[in-house]
Amino acid sequence: MVINTNIAASDAATLLQQNTAMLSNSLAQLSSGSKITSPADDPAGLAESMKLNAQMSNIDGATNNVTDAISFSQTQDGYAQQVSSALTRMSELSVLAQDVTKTTSDRALYQQEYSALGSYVTDVATKSFNGVSLFDGTTLEVTTDGAGDTFGMAGINLGGASYTTATADDITSISGAQKALTDVTAAIAQLASDRATIGTNEESLGYYNNQLSALQNNLSAANSQISDVDVAQESTQYAKYNVLVQSGTAMLAQANTLPQSVLKLLS
């Protein structure tokens, strides 16, 4: 029996220290919801989780870009619908102006409305979305993923010859009205093609948006497997280490009393 070195107490203290560290780690994981509360918990997992988080952030940015591009296209089509209504009315006026029973004064009234509608179409061609022209015909490159790949969103040009020719026509004469009808018909055909282009842009962007949503969900699930704590499993570990710490504390107290038995030999 020795006094200076209490082997039992040292062993108990070492085990108590280890179990206390495990209990603290378990408590940190349960309180944070993360399996990785320090780099030492899972160095490789931490590195992979950081990469996944960065990729998910990039996808968030791409999703915002695609969503804004969809809004851009929807705004284009909203204006295009009104232009379609204006051109349809201009076409009707050009037919009415060809009526041989109408006087020059009657045609002048038709021309007044025709010019007003033409001015509206011309004005729409200057509209913009957050400072970006809606109808200058420029193809816009939309970022569609976290790697920086792009989709070329075909531009629409309401300032093209098909439109400017129709809006500049004069229907104060029958011959002028006949020409206007031909020009407006061509403008309507061009607008139909342009709206189809807008629809194609929206459809393609919608696919990209759905693709990004699916990818984001899959990456989140993968990151969850690495970094999120299984509460059911970890709570079991917490209960285990909690008991071990309590019992270890009690045994350490007992081990510290062992040297006192030496006194019985000396008495």
QUIPEQUI-V703352 format. One record per pair of residues at least 24 apart in sequence whose C-alpha atoms are under 8 Angstrom apart, sorted by sequence separation. I is the first residue (numbers start at 0). J is the second residue. If there is no record, write none. Layout:
i/j
I/J
I/J
This chain:
i/j
89/113
134/158
161/185
162/186
161/186
89/116
89/117
161/189
86/116
85/116
85/117
124/156
124/157
85/119
123/157
124/158
85/120
121/157
82/119
120/157
121/158
82/120
155/193
82/123
155/196
120/162
121/163
155/197
153/196
153/197
78/123
121/166
120/166
153/200
117/165
118/166
152/200
117/166
116/166
117/167
114/166
113/166
114/167
74/128
71/128
113/170
75/133
75/134
110/169
110/170
109/170
110/171
71/133
109/171
107/170
106/170
107/171
143/207
106/171
143/208
106/172
144/211
103/171
143/211
103/172
68/141
96/170
99/173
96/171
97/172
98/173
65/141
96/172
97/173
64/141
65/142
93/170
96/173
97/174
64/142
65/143
64/143
97/176
96/176
97/177
61/142
62/143
61/143
62/144
94/176
61/144
93/176
94/177
61/145
93/177
60/145
58/144
93/179
94/180
57/144
58/145
93/180
57/145
57/146
90/179
55/145
90/180
54/145
90/183
89/183
90/184
86/183
86/186
87/187
86/187
83/187
83/190
79/190
79/194
76/194
76/197
75/197
72/197
72/198
72/200
73/201
72/201
69/200
69/201
69/204
68/204
69/205
65/204
65/207
66/208
65/208
62/208
62/211
61/211
62/212
58/211
58/215
55/215
55/218
55/219
51/218
51/219
52/222
51/222
48/222
48/225
48/226
45/225
44/225
45/226
44/226
34/225
35/226
34/226
35/227
33/226
34/227
33/227
34/228
32/227
33/228
32/228
32/230
29/228
28/228
29/230
29/233
28/233
29/234
25/233
25/234
25/236
26/237
25/237
22/237
22/240
21/240
22/241
19/240
18/240
22/244
18/243
19/244
18/244
15/243
15/244
15/247
14/247
15/248
12/247
11/247
11/250
12/251
11/251
8/251
11/254
8/254
7/254
8/255
5/254
5/255
5/258
2/258
1/258
0/258
2/261
1/261
0/261
